[in-house]
Amino acid sequence: MAIRSVGVAIKPGEPRALAAVRDLAKWLGERGLRVLAEPEAAAALGETGVPRSALAREADLIVVLGGDGTLLAVARAVDERAVPILGINLGSLGFLAEVSVDEMEASLARVLAGEMVIERRVRLVVQLLRGGVEQRRWLALNDAVITRGASGRIIDLETRADGQLVTTYHADGLIVSTPTGSTAYSMSAGGPILLPGVPSLVLTPICPHSLTQRPLVLPDSAVVEVVAHPRGGEVLLSVDGQEGAPLHEGDRVVVRRSEHPTLLMVPPQRSRFEVLRTKLRWGAR
């Protein structure tokens, strides 16, 4: 792929990102590449920035300096456009932003040489329906989470897959996760870890009242529908932990695989097992 313009997004308020973005802009400029920076990154360069939506429209590659949360936000801003993202990890635990700052320039050189691998990560279309009418729609790279609010009461979540009743979860909530999101909230709630290429979705209940309501792996062709019954308390829908909406009695959340995956640039020599060993400290004593 020919790369002529590179978008740059950073984690807000992160000093290491400000220093790294200056080095990145210098490196790109020396190679004749156009740099498009979001406002906070542009401020570090003494320039005027462009919104993330413009990065998605105009850039051939987007470099994200931050952690997984920053990359999730950028992936959502990219929306349905097929622009690859390279994550430079400034956080403490990065499953999406895999490249360290020390590896940044070498990894970019490999991108320009066509030596990096593009992974197509499944995303979810998440719809909120009220009275059969769509209220809002989101794209999620990690997960859609339906959870109780501050009342402390468990909630009832009537759940179907492809129109067939799975069960009604009596729990604090339910996570519908992609394989990418299986190492996020779902893993913390006891869900399985899936490799990104496994064509599947995961239903992971949060603190279910019945110990027999366990995580369930579905094919990624499944359409999941969840009807919320709050029992008089508050119920919230959260998408990738960053956006969402409150749910009312009878609201229907429909989750299906998107036809527009997120494209992640990853080093070809790095295996998924290496990432898991490193990030989760498998074998450490």
PLY file of the C-alpha trace (Angstrom):
ply
format ascii 1.0
element vertex 285
property float x
property float y
property float z
element edge 284
property int vertex1
property int vertex2
end_header
0.00 0.00 0.00
1.22 3.50 -0.84
1.44 5.82 2.15
1.63 9.55 1.47
-0.10 11.00 4.52
0.01 9.86 8.15
-2.52 10.82 10.80
-1.32 11.18 14.37
-3.47 10.84 17.49
-2.22 10.88 21.08
-3.43 10.14 24.57
-4.56 13.48 26.07
-2.43 14.84 28.87
0.33 12.25 28.48
3.81 13.91 28.60
5.50 10.92 26.95
3.10 11.21 24.01
4.01 14.88 23.51
7.71 14.04 23.35
7.14 11.06 21.07
4.94 12.99 18.64
7.76 15.49 17.99
10.15 12.66 17.16
7.50 11.02 14.99
6.72 14.19 13.00
10.42 14.81 12.40
10.96 11.24 11.20
7.95 11.36 8.86
8.86 14.79 7.51
12.37 13.65 6.63
10.79 11.02 4.40
8.49 13.45 2.62
5.30 12.25 4.23
2.43 14.60 5.04
1.56 14.70 8.75
-2.04 15.22 9.86
-2.25 15.72 13.62
-5.28 15.93 15.88
-5.43 19.19 17.91
-3.53 18.05 21.01
-0.77 16.44 18.95
-0.65 19.47 16.66
-0.23 21.81 19.65
2.98 19.97 20.56
4.19 20.64 17.02
3.14 24.29 17.00
0.58 23.63 14.29
-3.19 23.71 13.82
-4.79 20.32 14.21
-7.64 18.52 12.48
-10.39 16.43 14.14
-10.06 12.66 14.29
-12.83 12.28 11.73
-10.64 14.20 9.25
-7.71 11.88 9.99
-9.91 8.97 8.99
-10.92 10.65 5.72
-7.52 11.93 4.62
-4.78 9.74 6.10
-3.40 6.55 4.56
-2.20 5.40 7.99
-3.02 6.53 11.53
-0.40 6.29 14.27
-1.80 6.25 17.80
0.49 7.22 20.67
-1.15 6.01 23.86
-2.72 2.87 25.26
-5.55 0.61 24.23
-8.17 3.16 25.31
-6.78 5.78 22.92
-6.69 3.26 20.09
-10.30 2.23 20.76
-11.41 5.86 20.51
-9.51 6.33 17.24
-10.94 3.12 15.78
-14.43 4.45 16.51
-13.58 7.78 14.86
-12.32 5.94 11.77
-15.87 4.56 11.51
-16.28 2.41 8.40
-13.22 3.59 6.45
-10.53 0.98 5.79
-7.53 2.92 7.10
-4.87 0.91 9.01
-3.88 1.89 12.55
-0.46 1.47 14.16
-0.58 1.58 17.95
2.44 2.83 19.90
2.03 1.69 23.49
2.55 4.25 26.24
0.34 2.41 28.73
1.02 -0.38 31.17
-1.01 -3.11 29.45
-1.46 -2.94 25.71
-3.08 -5.69 23.68
-3.97 -3.38 20.79
-1.08 -0.91 20.92
1.66 -3.53 20.65
4.64 -1.47 19.48
6.80 0.22 22.12
8.14 3.77 21.73
11.63 2.33 21.27
10.35 0.26 18.35
8.39 3.12 16.75
10.80 4.26 14.04
11.86 0.73 13.08
8.22 -0.32 12.87
7.33 2.68 10.70
10.21 1.84 8.39
8.78 -1.64 8.06
5.33 -0.17 7.32
6.76 1.92 4.48
8.64 -1.12 3.16
5.44 -3.16 3.19
6.78 -5.58 5.78
4.14 -5.17 8.49
1.08 -7.41 8.74
-2.43 -5.97 8.62
-4.80 -7.81 10.96
-8.51 -7.45 10.28
-10.12 -7.26 13.71
-13.85 -7.97 13.91
-16.04 -5.13 15.16
-19.61 -5.13 16.41
-22.57 -3.05 15.30
-24.47 -2.18 18.48
-28.05 -0.89 18.13
-30.31 0.47 20.84
-34.00 -0.03 19.97
-36.88 1.47 21.93
-40.40 0.52 20.90
-38.91 -1.04 17.77
-37.29 2.27 16.72
-33.52 2.65 16.58
-32.35 5.30 19.05
-28.60 5.06 18.56
-25.97 2.95 16.84
-22.28 2.40 17.60
-19.29 0.43 16.32
-17.37 -1.51 18.96
-13.95 -3.11 18.66
-13.90 -4.65 22.15
-17.37 -5.09 23.57
-20.86 -3.96 24.39
-21.67 -4.15 28.10
-25.10 -3.98 29.71
-24.78 -3.43 33.43
-26.67 -2.30 36.49
-26.29 1.24 37.76
-25.68 2.43 41.30
-28.79 0.85 42.84
-27.03 -2.41 43.69
-29.95 -4.56 42.46
-29.36 -7.41 40.04
-31.01 -7.04 36.66
-32.75 -9.44 34.29
-31.35 -9.64 30.77
-33.47 -11.71 28.38
-30.96 -12.88 25.77
-31.48 -14.40 22.33
-29.11 -15.56 19.59
-30.50 -15.66 16.05
-33.99 -15.37 17.51
-33.61 -18.35 19.84
-33.80 -17.83 23.60
-30.43 -18.44 25.23
-31.49 -17.61 28.79
-32.53 -14.75 31.03
-29.43 -13.74 32.94
-30.04 -12.67 36.53
-26.80 -10.82 37.10
-25.00 -7.52 37.53
-24.67 -7.37 33.76
-23.70 -9.05 30.49
-20.71 -8.55 28.18
-20.93 -9.22 24.45
-17.33 -9.37 23.32
-15.28 -9.77 20.15
-12.17 -11.97 20.19
-10.17 -8.73 20.48
-12.22 -7.74 23.52
-11.82 -11.16 25.13
-8.67 -9.89 26.90
-10.49 -6.83 28.27
-13.53 -6.69 30.60
-14.68 -10.17 29.56
-11.43 -11.72 30.78
-11.76 -9.91 34.11
-15.29 -11.34 34.45
-14.05 -14.89 33.89
-14.56 -15.16 30.14
-12.28 -17.18 27.83
-9.33 -15.72 25.95
-9.79 -16.03 22.18
-7.17 -15.42 19.51
-8.16 -12.49 17.27
-8.69 -14.65 14.20
-11.26 -16.96 15.80
-14.63 -16.15 14.14
-16.68 -15.86 17.31
-18.48 -13.71 19.87
-18.51 -14.25 23.63
-21.39 -13.77 26.04
-19.95 -13.29 29.53
-22.33 -12.69 32.45
-21.11 -10.38 35.22
-21.60 -11.88 38.69
-24.54 -14.09 37.69
-26.92 -15.12 40.47
-26.72 -18.72 39.22
-23.31 -20.40 39.08
-24.49 -22.44 36.10
-24.75 -19.33 33.90
-21.28 -19.50 32.40
-19.59 -17.66 29.51
-20.80 -18.81 26.11
-18.93 -18.72 22.78
-21.06 -18.13 19.67
-20.17 -18.01 15.96
-19.60 -14.44 14.83
-22.50 -14.81 12.38
-24.89 -14.83 15.36
-27.18 -11.85 15.98
-27.48 -11.28 19.72
-30.52 -9.51 21.18
-30.75 -8.51 24.82
-33.90 -7.08 26.43
-33.30 -5.21 29.67
-35.57 -5.62 32.70
-34.15 -3.28 35.38
-36.35 -4.40 38.35
-36.80 -0.73 39.19
-33.10 0.09 39.17
-30.84 1.73 36.62
-29.41 -0.13 33.61
-26.62 1.21 31.40
-25.25 0.26 28.00
-21.53 0.89 27.51
-19.67 0.54 24.20
-15.93 -0.09 24.45
-16.13 1.46 27.92
-16.23 4.95 26.38
-19.70 5.68 25.00
-23.20 4.46 25.72
-26.67 5.28 27.00
-29.11 4.47 29.83
-31.63 1.70 29.12
-35.33 1.69 29.92
-37.61 -1.25 30.67
-38.08 -3.27 27.50
-35.26 -1.62 25.55
-33.64 -3.99 23.08
-29.91 -4.05 22.40
-29.02 -5.80 19.14
-25.40 -6.79 18.52
-24.05 -8.24 15.29
-20.74 -8.47 13.44
-19.88 -5.39 11.41
-18.84 -5.71 7.77
-16.15 -3.09 8.47
-13.29 -4.50 10.56
-10.58 -2.43 12.21
-7.25 -2.78 10.41
-4.33 -3.05 12.83
-0.69 -2.93 11.78
1.29 -5.54 13.75
4.90 -6.81 13.59
5.05 -10.02 11.52
7.45 -11.74 13.89
5.28 -11.31 16.98
2.99 -14.22 17.80
-0.28 -13.94 19.72
1.15 -16.26 22.36
4.14 -13.98 22.83
1.78 -11.06 23.40
-0.24 -13.03 25.94
2.88 -14.25 27.76
4.28 -10.74 27.94
1.12 -8.84 28.84
-0.29 -11.39 31.30
3.10 -12.44 32.68
2.46 -16.12 32.08
5.21 -18.19 33.67
6.46 -15.30 35.84
7.32 -16.09 39.47
0 1
1 2
2 3
3 4
4 5
5 6
6 7
7 8
8 9
9 10
10 11
11 12
12 13
13 14
14 15
15 16
16 17
17 18
18 19
19 20
20 21
21 22
22 23
23 24
24 25
25 26
26 27
27 28
28 29
29 30
30 31
31 32
32 33
33 34
34 35
35 36
36 37
37 38
38 39
39 40
40 41
41 42
42 43
43 44
44 45
45 46
46 47
47 48
48 49
49 50
50 51
51 52
52 53
53 54
54 55
55 56
56 57
57 58
58 59
59 60
60 61
61 62
62 63
63 64
64 65
65 66
66 67
67 68
68 69
69 70
70 71
71 72
72 73
73 74
74 75
75 76
76 77
77 78
78 79
79 80
80 81
81 82
82 83
83 84
84 85
85 86
86 87
87 88
88 89
89 90
90 91
91 92
92 93
93 94
94 95
95 96
96 97
97 98
98 99
99 100
100 101
101 102
102 103
103 104
104 105
105 106
106 107
107 108
108 109
109 110
110 111
111 112
112 113
113 114
114 115
115 116
116 117
117 118
118 119
119 120
120 121
121 122
122 123
123 124
124 125
125 126
126 127
127 128
128 129
129 130
130 131
131 132
132 133
133 134
134 135
135 136
136 137
137 138
138 139
139 140
140 141
141 142
142 143
143 144
144 145
145 146
146 147
147 148
148 149
149 150
150 151
151 152
152 153
153 154
154 155
155 156
156 157
157 158
158 159
159 160
160 161
161 162
162 163
163 164
164 165
165 166
166 167
167 168
168 169
169 170
170 171
171 172
172 173
173 174
174 175
175 176
176 177
177 178
178 179
179 180
180 181
181 182
182 183
183 184
184 185
185 186
186 187
187 188
188 189
189 190
190 191
191 192
192 193
193 194
194 195
195 196
196 197
197 198
198 199
199 200
200 201
201 202
202 203
203 204
204 205
205 206
206 207
207 208
208 209
209 210
210 211
211 212
212 213
213 214
214 215
215 216
216 217
217 218
218 219
219 220
220 221
221 222
222 223
223 224
224 225
225 226
226 227
227 228
228 229
229 230
230 231
231 232
232 233
233 234
234 235
235 236
236 237
237 238
238 239
239 240
240 241
241 242
242 243
243 244
244 245
245 246
246 247
247 248
248 249
249 250
250 251
251 252
252 253
253 254
254 255
255 256
256 257
257 258
258 259
259 260
260 261
261 262
262 263
263 264
264 265
265 266
266 267
267 268
268 269
269 270
270 271
271 272
272 273
273 274
274 275
275 276
276 277
277 278
278 279
279 280
280 281
281 282
282 283
283 284
